[in-house]
C-alpha cells in the first residue's frame, strides 16, 4: 500500500494515518501491510500502474489505495482493495472524519472490515458519507471566543427627541456545545444636547441553540447591571436650561433571540435582538417625572478564537 494520497490536507496526515492503519490491520492478523520506504517527509502520489508494479515486487496478493480529501470542514477517507493479478476491485468504501478525534476510530473500522463482505460505513453509520450533512455541527471541544459588536438601541420611554441610539459592545463567549454563556458590555454614548439617550450595561447571558448545526437560530436571556440617561426639552418655559435629564441605574433583564452563523469555525457571527426590561426607573428633580425605560436592542457580533 502506498501512503495516502492527499487533497487539500496537511501533509503530516499522509504518514501518520498510514502507519496507524498498518498497526490496526497487522493486529487483526488477516493481512500484513507493507508500506514503501520514505526518502523524505512526504511520499509522492503513485500512479495505479506503479502501485501494481510495487505490489508484484514484494509478492503481494492484494494492494490498497487510500486517499484523504478535505470536504468543507471535515475529512473524507476513501480506501479500495484490488487483486494484484488482474487489478480487479475487491473492496472499497468511504468514511467522513468529523473531528481529528475520530480519525483513529475510522482507521480501525477500515482495518476491521477491509477485504470482507462488510462495509466500514455499515459498522460506523455516524461516519458514513450518506449520513453526512454539510450543515451539521462539527465541534468537539468547548471554545472560548472574544467578540465585538455594532449595536443599535431603541427606547419606548416618552422622553427625548430621538429614541434611537447607536453603540458598540465587547463580549467573552464560552460555547459548551449544548449552551453558550456570554459576559458582555454594551455602550451607547448618546448625545445630551440632541436628546439621544445614553445606555450602558454589563450583563451575563445564557443562549440555547435550537439546532445542532453550524448555522442555527437561538434563544436566551440575560441579567444585567445597567444605567440609562434620557434627555428631553425642559417643560418649564423661560428657564435657563433647555434640556432636562432623567437618570436611572440598576438591574435589568434581557430576553434574547437571534441567528448564529458558522458556529464551528474559528470565526463566527451573530445577529441578536434583545428586549430590554429594566427593574428600575429614570427620575428627574420632579418626583412625579419617572419612567421605566423599556427598549429594544440589535447587536451584529463577530467572534473568534485561535
BELURCOR-V41229 format. One record per residue. N is the residue number from 1. RES is the residue in three letters. PSI is psi in whole degrees, 0 to 359 (999 if undefined). Layout:
N:RES:PSI + N:RES:PSI
This chain:
1:UNK:125 + 2:UNK:162 + 3:UNK:157 + 4:UNK:138 + 5:UNK:149 + 6:UNK:143 + 7:UNK:107 + 8:UNK:34 + 9:UNK:145 + 10:UNK:139 + 11:UNK:335 + 12:UNK:330 + 13:UNK:334 + 14:UNK:313 + 15:UNK:311 + 16:UNK:319 + 17:UNK:319 + 18:UNK:318 + 19:UNK:323 + 20:UNK:317 + 21:UNK:319 + 22:UNK:318 + 23:UNK:314 + 24:UNK:316 + 25:UNK:318 + 26:UNK:326 + 27:UNK:337 + 28:UNK:340 + 29:UNK:22 + 30:UNK:326 + 31:UNK:156 + 32:UNK:119 + 33:UNK:130 + 34:UNK:120 + 35:UNK:145 + 36:UNK:160 + 37:UNK:145 + 38:UNK:133 + 39:UNK:353 + 40:UNK:198 + 41:UNK:340 + 42:UNK:163 + 43:UNK:129 + 44:UNK:151 + 45:UNK:128 + 46:UNK:147 + 47:UNK:163 + 48:UNK:320 + 49:UNK:319 + 50:UNK:321 + 51:UNK:320 + 52:UNK:316 + 53:UNK:319 + 54:UNK:322 + 55:UNK:318 + 56:UNK:324 + 57:UNK:333 + 58:UNK:5 + 59:UNK:30 + 60:UNK:133 + 61:UNK:325 + 62:UNK:159 + 63:UNK:156 + 64:UNK:139 + 65:UNK:131 + 66:UNK:152 + 67:UNK:137 + 68:UNK:126 + 69:UNK:137 + 70:UNK:126 + 71:UNK:93 + 72:UNK:246 + 73:UNK:20 + 74:UNK:175 + 75:UNK:136 + 76:UNK:130 + 77:UNK:126 + 78:UNK:137 + 79:UNK:142 + 80:UNK:142 + 81:UNK:138 + 82:UNK:153 + 83:UNK:131 + 84:UNK:327 + 85:UNK:319 + 86:UNK:5 + 87:UNK:20 + 88:UNK:146 + 89:UNK:126 + 90:UNK:321 + 91:UNK:142 + 92:UNK:152 + 93:UNK:164 + 94:UNK:134 + 95:UNK:162 + 96:UNK:127 + 97:UNK:109 + 98:UNK:327 + 99:UNK:163 + 100:UNK:338 + 101:UNK:340 + 102:UNK:349 + 103:UNK:312 + 104:UNK:320 + 105:UNK:322 + 106:UNK:319 + 107:UNK:326 + 108:UNK:321 + 109:UNK:316 + 110:UNK:315 + 111:UNK:324 + 112:UNK:334 + 113:UNK:343 + 114:UNK:134 + 115:UNK:0 + 116:UNK:185 + 117:UNK:10 + 118:UNK:157 + 119:UNK:143 + 120:UNK:327 + 121:UNK:339 + 122:UNK:328 + 123:UNK:331 + 124:UNK:73 + 125:UNK:333 + 126:UNK:343 + 127:UNK:0 + 128:UNK:148 + 129:UNK:328 + 130:UNK:330 + 131:UNK:359 + 132:UNK:129 + 133:UNK:131 + 134:UNK:342 + 135:UNK:354 + 136:UNK:144 + 137:UNK:123 + 138:UNK:89 + 139:UNK:122 + 140:UNK:305 + 141:UNK:147 + 142:UNK:151 + 143:UNK:151 + 144:UNK:122 + 145:UNK:150 + 146:UNK:142 + 147:UNK:163 + 148:UNK:141 + 149:UNK:148 + 150:UNK:130 + 151:UNK:163 + 152:UNK:140 + 153:UNK:151 + 154:UNK:134 + 155:UNK:141 + 156:UNK:0 + 157:UNK:138 + 158:UNK:57 + 159:UNK:154 + 160:UNK:154 + 161:UNK:333 + 162:UNK:124 + 163:UNK:0 + 164:UNK:135 + 165:UNK:135 + 166:UNK:158 + 167:UNK:180 + 168:UNK:166 + 169:UNK:159 + 170:UNK:143 + 171:UNK:155 + 172:UNK:128 + 173:UNK:134 + 174:UNK:113 + 175:UNK:108 + 176:UNK:8 + 177:UNK:294 + 178:UNK:328 + 179:UNK:158 + 180:UNK:132 + 181:UNK:132 + 182:UNK:146 + 183:UNK:122 + 184:UNK:145 + 185:UNK:128 + 186:UNK:146 + 187:UNK:121 + 188:UNK:103 + 189:UNK:335 + 190:UNK:189 + 191:UNK:108 + 192:UNK:312 + 193:UNK:340 + 194:UNK:4 + 195:UNK:18 + 196:UNK:129 + 197:UNK:150 + 198:UNK:139 + 199:UNK:135 + 200:UNK:140 + 201:UNK:155 + 202:UNK:115 + 203:UNK:157 + 204:UNK:129 + 205:UNK:152 + 206:UNK:128 + 207:UNK:141 + 208:UNK:107 + 209:UNK:134 + 210:UNK:344 + 211:UNK:151 + 212:UNK:62 + 213:UNK:165 + 214:UNK:344 + 215:UNK:116 + 216:UNK:147 + 217:UNK:161 + 218:UNK:161 + 219:UNK:165 + 220:UNK:188 + 221:UNK:163 + 222:UNK:151 + 223:UNK:134 + 224:UNK:157 + 225:UNK:124 + 226:UNK:154 + 227:UNK:141 + 228:UNK:141 + 229:UNK:122 + 230:UNK:142 + 231:UNK:147 + 232:UNK:160 + 233:UNK:142 + 234:UNK:123 + 235:UNK:351 + 236:UNK:109 + 237:UNK:155 + 238:UNK:4 + 239:UNK:165 + 240:UNK:317 + 241:UNK:132 + 242:UNK:347 + 243:UNK:154 + 244:UNK:155 + 245:UNK:148 + 246:UNK:110 + 247:UNK:150 + 248:UNK:152 + 249:UNK:141 + 250:UNK:197 + 251:UNK:150 + 252:UNK:157 + 253:UNK:137 + 254:UNK:138 + 255:UNK:117 + 256:UNK:150 + 257:UNK:151 + 258:UNK:199 + 259:UNK:134 + 260:UNK:130 + 261:UNK:134 + 262:UNK:52 + 263:UNK:329 + 264:UNK:5 + 265:UNK:165 + 266:UNK:335 + 267:UNK:127 + 268:UNK:165 + 269:UNK:150 + 270:UNK:147 + 271:UNK:117 + 272:UNK:133 + 273:UNK:135 + 274:UNK:134 + 275:UNK:130 + 276:UNK:115 + 277:UNK:91 + 278:UNK:148 + 279:UNK:24 + 280:UNK:172 + 281:UNK:155 + 282:UNK:144 + 283:UNK:156 + 284:UNK:191 + 285:UNK:335 + 286:UNK:121 + 287:UNK:338 + 288:UNK:350 + 289:UNK:74 + 290:UNK:148 + 291:UNK:149 + 292:UNK:114 + 293:UNK:65 + 294:UNK:153 + 295:UNK:184 + 296:UNK:144 + 297:UNK:142 + 298:UNK:131 + 299:UNK:127 + 300:UNK:116 + 301:UNK:137 + 302:UNK:132 + 303:UNK:153 + 304:UNK:161 + 305:UNK:161 + 306:UNK:999
